[in-house]
């Protein structure tokens, strides 16, 4: 049974407990809250909203800003791990340097830093009933894809394709023995996801019922959607395929782009 999505809510103020350089291009931040109920739903693999303070903003000023519903910069992220008994969650950030408010905040965060948190929603692929699973993600969606893999039945069979920036960006994932993970190092930053699309189109399409979890750059997601749904006739109910971002656009611009696509513009 799929979990019920949480309703939109005002953000809670959360603080940073620990900052860990997970790989050269990924930072893991452990958040905590004095209110243990903030993370009580877990939400591993589900998305949440982070409300980001200005670089020199005080906690008092930021708390007042949130209270008067003066919206700061907001970005969407995925919960990687949850320890509700400790009131903690982990969120992984791709390190883009100072390009973008979330990356800039994350790479400068230290124990005691703060932000607003709202969420988390359920794991996108929460029902597993396939003969074969296909999972693909670039680094923006790696957290969600890894959580999906770890939620699979232990006897699951499938393939996962991850496009990363360097070989050192590989991560440990607790995958079922029957799921093979392929790490693809990007060699063309101007064509994100191209190696994933090529690998999936070149592989022998599995027999039996297939369920997918594809996420990452918008052009990559669109190519995989066309391939899976049109060429391979994958039923829509067995396909989770999502564009998380679009090359050249910030998050707010990408949301507008997705709305225009949905409206047929």
N, C-alpha and C positions, 0 to 999 in steps of 0.2 A: 504494500500500500504506500502511495506517495505521501510525503509529509505535506502539511498545509503551510502555504506561504504566510509569512507574517505581514500584517498590515503596515503601511507606511507609518513612521513614527518620528518624533523629534529626536535629534541625536543626544546621546549620553556623552559626557566628557570621560575619556579614558586616558590612561597614562602609559608611558613606555617603561617596561621593566628591564628588557634586555635588547641589544642590537647585535646581530650576528651576521658576518659576511659569509653567506652560504656558498656562493661561487663568485668568480670575478665580476659577474654582471647581475647578481641577485643578492638582495639584502633581506634578511628575515628579522622582523620586529615582533617582539612579544609584548602584548598589551595586557593591562590589568585594569580592574575597576573596583572601587570601594563597594559598589553595589553588586553583589555576586549574581544577581538576577540578570544583569546586562548580557552575560554570555551563557545564560542557562539553556538556551535552545541549541547550543552547539553550532550547527550550521556549517560543518566541515564540507568544503567544496562548494558552498553556496556563496552568492555575492553579498556584499555589504557596501555601505556608503561611508566614506571617510570625509569629514569636514575639516579643512586644513587651516590652521592659523597663519597669520603673516609671520615672517621670520623673527621679528623682534616683539611680537605681541605677548603680553602677559596673560597668565591664566585667568586672572580676574577680569581683564578686558574681554578675553575670548568667551568666557562663560556668560558675561553680560550680553555680548553680541548674539550668542546662540539663544539666550532667553528672550531677546526682543525679535527673534526670527529674522535677523539680518544675515542672509545666507552668505557664507564665505565660499572659497573655492571648494568644490565637491568632486570627488573621483570615486570610481567603482573598483572594488577589489574583491578578492576571494579569500575566505578563511581556509588556511592550510591545516592547522591543528587547533583543537579546542580542549581545554582542561577546566570544565565548569566547576569542579570541586575546588580548584585553586583560583577561580575567577580570572583565567588567562585564555588568550587566543594568540595564534601566530598568523601573521600576514606577510607574504613575500612580495617584495617590490623589485621590478626590473630597474637597474641603475642606468638612467639616462642622463646622469649628471644634473646640472641645474636646468635642463630643458623640461619644463613642466613643473607645476606646483607640488605634485605628489613625490616625484623623484627628488626634487630639491629638498623637500621636507625630510624624506626618509634618509637620505645620505648624510644629513646633518643632525639627525635625531640622536639623542643620548638618553640614558635612564633619567626619567623625570619629565621628558618632553610629553606633550599632550596634543590631542585632537578630538574631534567629535566622531562618534560611531553610531550608525543606524543599521540594523539588520540582525542576524544574517538570514538570508533566504535558504530554501532547501537546495540540495544537490540537484543539478539539472537533469542528469540521467539517474533517476532513483529507482527504476524498475528494470531488472535484468532477467531476460528470458530468451536469450539468443543462443544459437549454436556457435557463433563466432562474433567477436567484438572488434571493431576498428576504431582506434582512437588516434587523433592527430591534433597537435597544438604547436604554436610558436611560443616564445617565452612569455608573452602576455597572458596566455591561457594555460601555461604549464601547471600552475597550482590547481586549477579546476580539473585538468586531465589527470594529474597524479592522484587527487582525491577520488576521482571516479574509478581509477584502476584499483585503488586500495579498498574500495567498496564492492568490487566484483566478487561473485562467488569464488571460493578458492579453487574450484575445478574449472573455471572459465578458460576458454581458448580464444586467442586473438592476436592482434598485432597493434603496436603503438608506434607512431612516428612523431618525433619531436625535433623541431628546428631550433638550434641554439647558436649563439654567436661565436663561441670558442669550444674546443673539446673539453676544457676545464669547467664548462657550465653543466656538465652531466650531473644528475642528482640521484641519490638513492631513493628508490620507490619500492614499496612492499607489494610487488606484483605477484599474481598467481603464477605458478610454475609454467602453465601453458600459454602465457602471454609473452610474446617476444617484443622487446623494446628496441627501436632503431633510433640512434642519435645522429642527426644530420646537421653538420656544421655549415652555416650559411656562408656563401662566397660572393654574394651580391646583395648588399643592404638595400639597393633600389628595387629589388624584387622579393620582398619578404614572403615566405611560404612556398616559393617556387619548387624547392626540393621536396617538400611534402606532397604537393600536387603530382609531381612527376613520379614519386615513389608509389603512390596509391594507384595512379593510372597504369603503371607498369606491372604491378603485382597481379597474380592470378586472383580474381574475385572469389571469395570463399563460397562454398556451397552451404545449403541450409539457410536458416534464418540469421540475418546479419543485423546487428544494431550498431549505430555509429555515435561517436562523440567527437565532432570536429569543431575547433574554435581557434580563432586567431585573426590575422589581418583580413580585411573585408574582401579583397580580390581573391585571396586564397579560399576563403569560405564560399564565395560565389562559385568558383571553379569546382570545388568539391561537391557543392549542392547540385550543380548541373550534372556532374558525372554520376553521382550516386542515384539521384532521383530520376534522371532522364535516360541515361545510358544503361544503368544497372537496375532500373525499376524498383529501387528500394522504397518500400511503403513509408509515407511521411511519419507515421507513428513510431517507426523504428529509427528515425533520423533526428539526432540533435546536431544542428549545424549552425554556428553563430559567428558573425563578424564582430570581433571585440574592438577593433580600431581600423582606421583607414590611413594608409601611407599619405603623409602630408597634411593630415587634419588632427586637431586636438579633440579631446573627448566630446565637448559640446558641439563642435562642428560635425563630428561623426554621428552623434545622435540625430542631428537635423538631416544628415544624409540618409540615415536608415529610415527616418519617417517619410522622406520624399520617395524612397524606393517602395516603401509599403503602400504609399498612396498612388503609385504608378506615375510619379512625376518624371 
